[in-house]
Amino acid sequence: MKGNQELQVIGQSAATILGRLYYENGGNSKWLATIVQLVGFPILLPYYLLSVKTYTTTQRDDKITSLRNRALVYIVLGLLLGAACYLYSIGLLYLPVSTLSLICTSQLAFTAFFSYFLNSQKLTPIILNSLFLLTISSTLLAFNNEESNSKTVTKGEYVKGFICTLGASAGFGLLLSLQQLAFRKVLKKQNFSEVMDMIIYMSLVASCVSVVGLFASSEWKTLSNEMESYKLGQVSYVMNLVWTAITWQVFSIGGTGLIFELSSLFSNAISVLGLPVVPLLAVFIFNDKMNGLKVISMILAIWGFISYVYQQYLDGKNLKKSHGIPTTESLDPPEAEGSSGQSNPLKVIQKVVEREPRTTRVLKDCEAPFGKGLPHRYTTYSTRTIRRTIAKTINTPMLNFEPIFE
């Protein structure tokens, strides 16, 4: 789906700014700030229903995940999501937006770290360089003591906000790695319905936990006074909460599309890419100071992100080579009939189609060797349409390899 990256970046940036605006104008409930990050998930239901036909799959698995295991996955991940969102709300209360966003770039480092242990992700020198840069980027901000514009923040509160934000980044990194593990080991598949079910049920569990926290902490008793004393007025108070909930779900829609079409790691990378946008907006909206330490931190964060993305590019390139698919740097002629099945992309397609024609599995198997993959909507189209799409994917005239399908 086109525009997923834009939805994710815009949603995240707007939600963060609105969240800080809530605190800046008299809001003080950490649990309420947590709830609005989660409670908007019903907005995803129309998107789910409208998009499910686009991503229809004919793939069927012999093993069906038991309801007990499925519920356990949703509950554990939902509890972790709720805890991470609560820590994020504390950080947003005590830290300037620019500082908080730069610390959150460490999420990518935590994701790579946890994926190494849970999903066997290789820690190459480039990934280690990315981890080092992102760690230093966040660590520098521990020495950057500053005050918010509307309220004095003590050194203790700043440290508390820093630790909570770092904990939130670690929580989101662990959550993403556990999601990957759950899709691979428990749910056994990662189609559109599974991705949407996980996001919706996780949000439901996390929302319930946050509501319990709101009442258990007695913060609900102060909400009426908080709304009456809100600097921008009661209507603005309500609209702030509503639009914060909506923009977080816009972020979720963009992330969902990227998770399904590419991977959850790429979705996380785009999320981190959008974080430097927030400090720039905070300079104009909240008059945050961009001192030298923050600028250095931002440069290191961007450098770390580029290193991470470059490694993903190399991995994709090596994956194509392992399947015998020529890269754009050296595209071999398709009519090399004497080559082996491993070096000729036409033979790869032939093996796939001979095994299971006109199914989603054909398209799934083509995704890995061809990098960009094939649009999932073609699962309901004719075999000729699928052939034409494959031809377009490898930049080969359809007539050149039409006979291998017969």
Helices and strands as residue ranges (DSSP letters): H 4-24, H 30-38, G 41-43, H 44-51, H 67-94, H 97-104, H 106-118, H 125-140, G 141-143, H 155-181, I 182-186, H 192-216, G 219-222, H 223-228, H 234-261, H 264-274, H 277-285, H 292-322, H 345-355, H 360-370, G 376-380, H 383-393, H 398-401, G 402-405
